[in-house]
Amino acid sequence: MKNEGHDFTDLAKTDVDKEAKNYEKNFKQERISAKTNNGIRLGMTETQVRNILGKPTKQMWSKKFEARELIYRRRDTWLKSKQDGGGEEGTDWSNYYLFRNGKLYYIEFSQSAIGGA
């Protein structure tokens, strides 16, 4: 499991803004298909999503969204050297997939830092 969001690595803020506008324009004109890096698309069934991503970390009923929710999580950590102050650093990744009437209608990607300065 990895974060499937749009990646703007090594771009300046003006480049990111330009890329985001191009992406939005092309999306509205249906020149690109809205799908994740793993091929997950809105409208897929839960079975189709599970066949691609495997067993979720957690599954539940979301009262807030009145929808079935699959959550996939991964934690990447490493120990800092004593020279760098020791301790653990890393990243928590969480991907949320919500289903209504058996169809995927919402995807959210989240990441947060662990430890660090």
DSSP file (Angstrom, degrees, kcal/mol; ACC not computed):
  #  RESIDUE AA STRUCTURE BP1 BP2  ACC     N-H-->O    O-->H-N    N-H-->O    O-->H-N    TCO  KAPPA ALPHA  PHI   PSI    X-CA   Y-CA   Z-CA
    1    1 A M              0   0    0      0, 0.0     2,-0.3     0, 0.0    92,-0.1   0.000 360.0 360.0 360.0 137.3    0.0    0.0    0.0
    2    2 A K        -     0   0    0     72,-0.0     2,-0.3    71,-0.0    91,-0.0  -0.940 360.0 -79.8-143.2 166.3    1.3    3.4   -0.8
    3    3 A N        -     0   0    0     -2,-0.3    92,-0.1     1,-0.1   106,-0.1  -0.556  38.7-166.3 -68.1 128.6   -0.1    6.9   -1.0
    4    4 A E        +     0   0    0     -2,-0.3    33,-0.6     2,-0.0    -1,-0.1   0.287  42.6 122.7-102.0  10.2   -1.9    7.1   -4.4
    5    5 A G  S    S-     0   0    0      1,-0.1     2,-0.3    31,-0.1    32,-0.1  -0.040  75.9 -77.3 -69.5 173.8   -2.3   10.9   -4.6
    6    6 A H        -     0   0    0      2,-0.0     2,-0.5     1,-0.0    -1,-0.1  -0.569  49.4-143.3 -72.7 130.2   -1.0   13.2   -7.3
    7    7 A D        +     0   0    0     -2,-0.3    -1,-0.0    -3,-0.1    -3,-0.0  -0.862  26.2 175.9-106.2 124.4    2.8   13.8   -6.9
    8    8 A F    >   +     0   0    0     -2,-0.5     3,-1.2     3,-0.1     8,-0.1  -0.277  23.6 174.1-114.1  43.7    4.4   17.2   -7.6
    9    9 A T  T 3   +     0   0    0      1,-0.2     3,-0.1     0, 0.0    -2,-0.0  -0.209  62.8   4.1 -58.3 138.3    7.9   16.2   -6.5
   10   10 A D  T 3  S+     0   0    0      1,-0.2     2,-0.4     0, 0.0    -1,-0.2   0.728  96.4 129.1  62.0  28.6   10.7   18.7   -7.1
   11   11 A L    <   -     0   0    0     -3,-1.2    -1,-0.2     2,-0.0    -3,-0.1  -0.898  57.9-121.5-112.2 144.1    8.5   21.5   -8.4
   12   12 A A     >  -     0   0    0     -2,-0.4     4,-2.4     1,-0.1     3,-0.3  -0.338  36.4-101.2 -71.9 163.6    8.4   25.1   -7.2
   13   13 A K  H  > S+     0   0    0      1,-0.2     4,-2.7     2,-0.2     5,-0.2   0.880 124.4  52.5 -56.3 -40.9    5.0   26.5   -5.9
   14   14 A T  H  > S+     0   0    0      1,-0.2     4,-2.1     2,-0.2    -1,-0.2   0.886 110.0  49.4 -63.8 -36.8    4.3   28.3   -9.2
   15   15 A D  H  > S+     0   0    0     -3,-0.3     4,-2.8     2,-0.2    -2,-0.2   0.904 110.4  50.1 -66.2 -41.3    4.9   25.0  -11.1
   16   16 A V  H  X S+     0   0    0     -4,-2.4     4,-2.8     2,-0.2    -2,-0.2   0.925 110.3  49.9 -63.1 -44.5    2.6   23.1   -8.7
   17   17 A D  H  X S+     0   0    0     -4,-2.7     4,-2.2     2,-0.2    -1,-0.2   0.919 112.7  47.3 -59.4 -44.0   -0.1   25.8   -9.2
   18   18 A K  H  X S+     0   0    0     -4,-2.1     4,-2.4     2,-0.2    -2,-0.2   0.928 113.0  48.2 -63.8 -46.0    0.3   25.5  -13.0
   19   19 A E  H  X S+     0   0    0     -4,-2.8     4,-2.6     1,-0.2    -2,-0.2   0.900 110.8  51.3 -61.6 -41.4    0.2   21.7  -12.9
   20   20 A A  H  X S+     0   0    0     -4,-2.8     4,-2.5     2,-0.2    -1,-0.2   0.906 110.8  48.2 -63.7 -41.4   -2.9   21.7  -10.7
   21   21 A K  H  X S+     0   0    0     -4,-2.2     4,-2.6     2,-0.2    -2,-0.2   0.913 112.5  48.5 -65.2 -42.5   -4.7   24.1  -13.1
   22   22 A N  H  X S+     0   0    0     -4,-2.4     4,-2.7     2,-0.2     5,-0.2   0.912 112.0  49.7 -62.0 -42.8   -3.8   21.9  -16.1
   23   23 A Y  H  X S+     0   0    0     -4,-2.6     4,-2.4     2,-0.2    -2,-0.2   0.931 112.5  46.8 -61.8 -46.3   -5.0   18.8  -14.3
   24   24 A E  H  X S+     0   0    0     -4,-2.5     4,-2.5     2,-0.2    -2,-0.2   0.918 113.1  49.0 -63.0 -44.1   -8.3   20.4  -13.4
   25   25 A K  H  X S+     0   0    0     -4,-2.6     4,-1.7     1,-0.2    -2,-0.2   0.938 114.2  44.8 -61.4 -48.3   -8.8   21.8  -16.9
   26   26 A N  H  <>S+     0   0    0     -4,-2.7     5,-2.8     1,-0.2     6,-0.8   0.858 112.1  52.9 -65.8 -35.1   -8.1   18.4  -18.5
   27   27 A F  H ><5S+     0   0    0     -4,-2.4     3,-1.7    -5,-0.2    -2,-0.2   0.940 108.9  48.6 -65.2 -46.5  -10.2   16.6  -16.0
   28   28 A K  H 3<5S+     0   0    0     -4,-2.5    -1,-0.2     1,-0.3    -2,-0.2   0.841 111.6  50.1 -62.1 -33.4  -13.2   18.8  -16.7
   29   29 A Q  T 3<5S-     0   0    0     -4,-1.7    -1,-0.3    -5,-0.2    -2,-0.2   0.343 113.4-122.1 -87.5   7.7  -12.7   18.3  -20.4
   30   30 A E  T < 5S+     0   0    0     -3,-1.7    -3,-0.2    -5,-0.1    -2,-0.1   0.799  72.5 132.3  56.5  33.8  -12.6   14.5  -19.8
   31   31 A R  S   <S+     0   0    0     -5,-2.8     2,-0.3    -6,-0.1    -4,-0.2   0.669  70.4  38.3 -84.0 -18.2   -9.2   14.2  -21.4
   32   32 A I  S    S-     0   0    0     -6,-0.8     2,-0.4    -9,-0.1    -2,-0.1  -0.924  83.7-123.4-127.2 155.0   -7.9   12.2  -18.4
   33   33 A S        -     0   0    0     -2,-0.3     2,-1.1     2,-0.0    -6,-0.1  -0.817  25.5-121.3 -98.0 140.5   -9.7    9.5  -16.4
   34   34 A A        +     0   0    0     -2,-0.4     8,-0.5    -7,-0.1     2,-0.3  -0.691  60.2 130.6 -81.5 103.2   -9.9   10.0  -12.6
   35   35 A K  B     -A   41   0A   0     -2,-1.1     6,-0.2     6,-0.1     2,-0.1  -0.986  53.2-113.0-150.1 157.2   -8.1    7.0  -11.2
   36   36 A T    >   -     0   0    0      4,-2.1     3,-1.9    -2,-0.3   -31,-0.1  -0.286  43.4 -94.4 -82.6 173.8   -5.5    6.3   -8.6
   37   37 A N  T 3  S+     0   0    0    -33,-0.6    -1,-0.1     1,-0.3   -32,-0.1   0.788 128.4  51.9 -59.2 -27.6   -2.0    4.9   -9.4
   38   38 A N  T 3  S-     0   0    0      2,-0.1    -1,-0.3   -34,-0.1   -34,-0.0   0.429 124.4-102.5 -89.6   0.7   -3.4    1.4   -8.7
   39   39 A G    <   +     0   0    0     -3,-1.9     2,-0.3     1,-0.3    -2,-0.1   0.606  66.5 154.7  91.3  11.9   -6.4    1.9  -11.0
   40   40 A I        -     0   0    0      9,-0.0    -4,-2.1     4,-0.0     2,-0.3  -0.604  19.2-176.9 -75.5 130.3   -9.1    2.6   -8.4
   41   41 A R  B >   -A   35   0A   0     -2,-0.3     3,-1.6    -6,-0.2    63,-0.2  -0.933  33.2 -97.2-127.3 150.9  -11.9    4.6   -9.9
   42   42 A L  T 3  S+     0   0    0     -8,-0.5    63,-0.2    -2,-0.3     3,-0.1  -0.377 110.0  38.2 -59.5 144.1  -15.1    6.1   -8.6
   43   43 A G  T 3  S+     0   0    0     61,-3.3    -1,-0.2     1,-0.3    62,-0.1   0.271  84.4 130.9  94.9 -11.2  -18.0    3.8   -9.2
   44   44 A M    <   -     0   0    0     -3,-1.6    60,-3.1    60,-0.1    -1,-0.3  -0.341  59.5-112.7 -70.3 157.3  -16.1    0.6   -8.6
   45   45 A T  B  >  -B  103   0B   0     58,-0.2     4,-2.0     1,-0.1    58,-0.2  -0.442  24.7-110.1 -83.4 164.4  -17.6   -2.0   -6.3
   46   46 A E  H  > S+     0   0    0     56,-0.6     4,-2.8     1,-0.2     5,-0.2   0.892 119.9  55.0 -60.6 -39.8  -16.1   -3.0   -3.0
   47   47 A T  H  > S+     0   0    0      1,-0.2     4,-2.4     2,-0.2    -1,-0.2   0.909 106.7  50.1 -61.5 -42.9  -15.1   -6.3   -4.4
   48   48 A Q  H  > S+     0   0    0      2,-0.2     4,-1.2     1,-0.2    -1,-0.2   0.915 112.3  47.4 -62.3 -42.5  -13.2   -4.7   -7.3
   49   49 A V  H  X S+     0   0    0     -4,-2.0     4,-3.0     1,-0.2     3,-0.4   0.926 112.7  48.7 -65.0 -44.9  -11.3   -2.4   -4.9
   50   50 A R  H  X S+     0   0    0     -4,-2.8     4,-2.7     1,-0.2    -1,-0.2   0.869 106.0  57.7 -63.6 -36.5  -10.5   -5.3   -2.6
   51   51 A N  H  < S+     0   0    0     -4,-2.4    -1,-0.2    -5,-0.2    -2,-0.2   0.837 115.5  37.1 -62.4 -31.7   -9.2   -7.3   -5.5
   52   52 A I  H  < S+     0   0    0     -4,-1.2    -2,-0.2    -3,-0.4    -1,-0.2   0.905 130.1  27.6 -84.6 -46.6   -6.7   -4.6   -6.3
   53   53 A L  H  < S-     0   0    0     -4,-3.0    -3,-0.2     1,-0.3    -2,-0.2   0.640  97.3-140.1 -95.2 -16.2   -5.7   -3.4   -2.8
   54   54 A G     <  -     0   0    0     -4,-2.7    -1,-0.3    -5,-0.3    -2,-0.1  -0.457  56.1  -7.9  87.0-165.2   -6.2   -6.6   -0.8
   55   55 A K  S    S-     0   0    0     -2,-0.1     2,-0.0     1,-0.1    -4,-0.0  -0.480  75.8-123.5 -70.8 130.8   -7.6   -6.8    2.7
   56   56 A P        -     0   0    0      0, 0.0    16,-0.2     0, 0.0     3,-0.1  -0.336  10.0-126.5 -71.9 157.4   -8.2   -3.4    4.4
   57   57 A T  S    S+     0   0    0     14,-1.5     2,-0.3     1,-0.3    15,-0.2   0.865  94.2   2.8 -65.7 -37.6   -6.6   -2.5    7.7
   58   58 A K  E     -C   71   0B   0     13,-2.0    13,-3.1     2,-0.0     2,-0.4  -0.994  62.0-166.3-150.4 146.1  -10.1   -1.6    9.0
   59   59 A Q  E     +C   70   0B   0     -2,-0.3     2,-0.3    11,-0.2    11,-0.2  -0.996  24.2 146.8-134.2 143.3  -13.6   -1.7    7.7
   60   60 A M  E     -C   69   0B   0      9,-2.3     9,-3.2    -2,-0.4     2,-0.6  -0.957  49.1 -95.9-160.5 171.7  -16.6    0.1    9.3
   61   61 A W  E     -C   68   0B   0     -2,-0.3     2,-0.8     7,-0.2     7,-0.2  -0.925  36.2-142.8 -99.6 123.1  -19.9    1.9    8.8
   62   62 A S  E  >> -C   67   0B   0      5,-3.3     5,-1.4    -2,-0.6     4,-1.3  -0.785  15.0-172.6 -90.1 109.9  -19.4    5.7    8.8
   63   63 A K  T  45S+     0   0    0     -2,-0.8    -1,-0.2     2,-0.2     5,-0.0   0.886  86.0  58.0 -65.2 -38.3  -22.3    7.4   10.5
   64   64 A K  T  45S+     0   0    0      1,-0.2    -1,-0.2    -3,-0.1    -2,-0.1   0.904 121.7  24.0 -59.0 -44.2  -21.0   10.8    9.4
   65   65 A F  T  45S-     0   0    0      2,-0.2    -1,-0.2     0, 0.0    -2,-0.2   0.465  98.5-130.0-101.7  -3.6  -21.1    9.9    5.7
   66   66 A E  T  <5S+     0   0    0     -4,-1.3     2,-0.3     1,-0.2    -3,-0.2   0.955  71.4 112.0  49.3  55.2  -23.8    7.1    6.0
   67   67 A A  E   <S-C   62   0B   0     -5,-1.4    -5,-3.3    33,-0.1     2,-0.3  -0.980  76.8 -99.7-151.8 156.8  -21.5    4.9    4.0
   68   68 A R  E     -CD  61  99B   0     31,-2.1    31,-2.9    -2,-0.3     2,-0.4  -0.661  43.3-155.9 -78.8 137.9  -19.4    1.7    4.3
   69   69 A E  E     -CD  60  98B   0     -9,-3.2    -9,-2.3    -2,-0.3     2,-0.5  -0.967  15.8-166.8-126.5 130.6  -15.7    2.6    4.7
   70   70 A L  E     -CD  59  97B   0     27,-2.7    27,-2.4    -2,-0.4     2,-0.5  -0.959  12.7-164.1-110.4 132.5  -12.5    0.7    4.0
   71   71 A I  E     -CD  58  96B   0    -13,-3.1   -13,-2.0    -2,-0.5   -14,-1.5  -0.970   6.3-168.4-121.2 128.3   -9.3    2.1    5.5
   72   72 A Y  E     - D   0  95B   0     23,-2.6    23,-2.7    -2,-0.5     2,-0.3  -0.973  14.5-179.4-115.4 125.5   -5.9    1.0    4.4
   73   73 A R  E     + D   0  94B   0     -2,-0.5     2,-0.3    21,-0.2    21,-0.2  -0.926  11.2 176.1-127.3 149.8   -2.9    2.1    6.6
   74   74 A R  E     - D   0  93B   0     19,-2.1    19,-3.2    -2,-0.3     2,-0.5  -0.984  12.9-156.0-147.5 144.4    0.8    1.7    6.5
   75   75 A R  E     - D   0  92B   0     -2,-0.3     2,-0.6    17,-0.2    17,-0.2  -0.987   3.9-168.1-125.1 123.2    3.6    3.0    8.7
   76   76 A D  E     + D   0  91B   0     15,-2.7    15,-2.5    -2,-0.5     2,-0.3  -0.953  21.6 167.0-107.9 120.1    7.1    3.5    7.5
   77   77 A T  E     + D   0  90B   0     -2,-0.6     2,-0.3    13,-0.2    13,-0.2  -0.915  15.7 178.8-133.1 160.2    9.6    4.1   10.3
   78   78 A W  E     - D   0  89B   0     11,-2.5    11,-2.6    -2,-0.3     2,-0.4  -0.974  31.2-110.5-151.6 158.3   13.3    4.2   10.9
   79   79 A L  E     - D   0  88B   0     -2,-0.3     9,-0.2     9,-0.2     2,-0.1  -0.797  29.8-131.0 -94.8 133.0   15.6    5.0   13.8
   80   80 A K        -     0   0    0      7,-3.1     7,-0.3    -2,-0.4     5,-0.1  -0.487  30.4-103.6 -76.7 152.5   17.7    8.1   13.7
   81   81 A S    > > -     0   0    0      5,-0.2     5,-2.7    -2,-0.1     3,-0.7  -0.296  28.4-110.6 -70.0 161.0   21.4    7.8   14.5
   82   82 A K  G > 5S+     0   0    0      1,-0.2     3,-1.6     3,-0.2    -1,-0.1   0.855 120.5  60.6 -60.1 -34.1   22.7    9.0   17.9
   83   83 A Q  G 3 5S+     0   0    0      1,-0.3    -1,-0.2     2,-0.1    -3,-0.0   0.844 105.4  47.9 -60.9 -33.4   24.4   11.8   16.1
   84   84 A D  G < 5S-     0   0    0     -3,-0.7    -1,-0.3     3,-0.1    -2,-0.2   0.262 132.0 -91.3 -93.1  11.5   20.9   13.0   14.9
   85   85 A G  T < 5 -     0   0    0     -3,-1.6    -3,-0.2    -4,-0.1    -2,-0.1   0.437  56.9-114.1  97.9  -0.7   19.4   12.7   18.4
   86   86 A G      < +     0   0    0     -5,-2.7    -5,-0.2     1,-0.1     2,-0.1  -0.051  65.9 103.9  65.3-172.6   18.1    9.2   18.2
   87   87 A G  S    S-     0   0    0     -7,-0.3    -7,-3.1    28,-0.1     2,-0.4  -0.229  71.6 -59.2  89.9 179.3   14.5    8.2   18.3
   88   88 A E  E     +D   79   0B   0     -9,-0.2    28,-0.4    -2,-0.1     2,-0.3  -0.812  45.5 175.3-106.6 140.5   12.0    7.2   15.7
   89   89 A E  E     +D   78   0B   0    -11,-2.6   -11,-2.5    -2,-0.4     2,-0.3  -0.902  21.7 107.2-132.0 163.7   11.0    9.0   12.5
   90   90 A G  E     -DE  77 114B   0     24,-1.5    24,-2.5    -2,-0.3     2,-0.4  -0.996  54.1 -76.8 162.8-161.2    8.8    8.1    9.7
   91   91 A T  E     -DE  76 113B   0    -15,-2.5   -15,-2.7    -2,-0.3     2,-0.5  -0.999  19.7-148.7-138.4 136.4    5.4    8.5    7.9
   92   92 A D  E     -DE  75 112B   0     20,-2.9    20,-2.1    -2,-0.4     2,-0.4  -0.925  18.8-163.6 -99.9 127.8    1.9    7.2    8.5
   93   93 A W  E     +DE  74 111B   0    -19,-3.2   -19,-2.1    -2,-0.5     2,-0.4  -0.938   9.5 178.6-112.2 134.5   -0.1    6.7    5.4
   94   94 A S  E     -DE  73 110B   0     16,-2.7    16,-2.4    -2,-0.4     2,-0.4  -0.989   7.2-171.9-136.5 128.2   -3.9    6.3    5.4
   95   95 A N  E     -DE  72 109B   0    -23,-2.7   -23,-2.6    -2,-0.4     2,-0.4  -0.982   9.4-160.1-119.3 130.1   -6.2    5.8    2.4
   96   96 A Y  E     -DE  71 108B   0     12,-3.0    12,-2.3    -2,-0.4     2,-0.4  -0.922   7.4-173.5-115.1 132.8  -10.0    6.0    2.9
   97   97 A Y  E     -DE  70 107B   0    -27,-2.4   -27,-2.7    -2,-0.4     2,-0.4  -0.988   7.7-163.3-127.5 120.6  -12.5    4.5    0.4
   98   98 A L  E     -DE  69 106B   0      8,-2.5     7,-2.6    -2,-0.4     8,-1.2  -0.872   2.5-163.3-110.9 139.1  -16.3    5.1    1.0
   99   99 A F  E     -DE  68 104B   0    -31,-2.9   -31,-2.1    -2,-0.4     2,-0.4  -0.962   8.5-177.3-123.6 134.0  -19.1    3.2   -0.7
  100  100 A R  E >  S- E   0 103B   0      3,-2.4     3,-2.2    -2,-0.4   -33,-0.1  -0.995  78.9  -1.9-126.6 137.5  -22.8    4.0   -1.0
  101  101 A N  T 3  S-     0   0    0     -2,-0.4    -1,-0.1     1,-0.3     3,-0.1   0.849 132.5 -58.2  51.3  35.8  -25.2    1.6   -2.6
  102  102 A G  T 3  S+     0   0    0      1,-0.2   -56,-0.6    -3,-0.1     2,-0.4   0.493 116.2 107.6  79.1   3.5  -22.3   -0.8   -3.3
  103  103 A K  E <  S-BE  45 100B   0     -3,-2.2    -3,-2.4   -58,-0.2     2,-0.3  -0.925  73.9-113.6-121.4 141.4  -20.3    1.8   -5.3
  104  104 A L  E     + E   0  99B   0    -60,-3.1   -61,-3.3    -2,-0.4    -5,-0.2  -0.539  43.0 158.3 -68.4 125.2  -17.1    3.7   -4.5
  105  105 A Y  E     +     0   0B   0     -7,-2.6     2,-0.3    -2,-0.3    -6,-0.2   0.474  57.2  38.5-127.0  -6.7  -18.0    7.4   -4.3
  106  106 A Y  E     - E   0  98B   0     -8,-1.2    -8,-2.5     2,-0.0     2,-0.4  -0.989  52.4-177.3-151.3 136.0  -15.2    9.0   -2.2
  107  107 A I  E     - E   0  97B   0     -2,-0.3     2,-0.4   -10,-0.2   -10,-0.2  -0.999   6.1-177.9-132.8 135.3  -11.5    8.6   -1.9
  108  108 A E  E     - E   0  96B   0    -12,-2.3   -12,-3.0    -2,-0.4     2,-0.4  -1.000   9.0-160.1-135.1 136.6   -9.2   10.4    0.6
  109  109 A F  E     + E   0  95B   0     -2,-0.4     2,-0.3   -14,-0.2   -14,-0.2  -0.930  15.0 176.6-114.8 138.9   -5.4   10.1    1.0
  110  110 A S  E     + E   0  94B   0    -16,-2.4   -16,-2.7    -2,-0.4     2,-0.3  -0.994   8.7 177.5-142.0 144.3   -3.6   11.2    4.1
  111  111 A Q  E     - E   0  93B   0     -2,-0.3     2,-0.3   -18,-0.2   -18,-0.2  -0.993   3.8-176.2-144.6 147.1   -0.1   11.2    5.4
  112  112 A S  E     - E   0  92B   0    -20,-2.1   -20,-2.9    -2,-0.3     2,-0.2  -0.995  26.5-113.0-142.7 149.3    1.5   12.4    8.6
  113  113 A A  E     - E   0  91B   0     -2,-0.3     2,-0.5   -22,-0.2   -22,-0.2  -0.502  20.8-146.2 -80.8 147.7    5.0   12.6    9.9
  114  114 A I  E     - E   0  90B   0    -24,-2.5   -24,-1.5    -2,-0.2     2,-0.0  -0.965  62.9 -29.7-113.0 127.7    6.2   10.6   12.9
  115  115 A G  S    S+     0   0    0     -2,-0.5   -26,-0.2   -26,-0.2     2,-0.1  -0.338  80.8 127.7  67.9-146.9    8.8   12.1   15.2
  116  116 A G              0   0    0    -28,-0.4    -1,-0.1     1,-0.2   -28,-0.1  -0.269 360.0 360.0  87.8-176.5   11.3   14.6   13.7
  117  117 A A              0   0    0     -2,-0.1    -1,-0.2     0, 0.0    -2,-0.1   0.446 360.0 360.0 -86.5 360.0   12.2   18.1   14.7
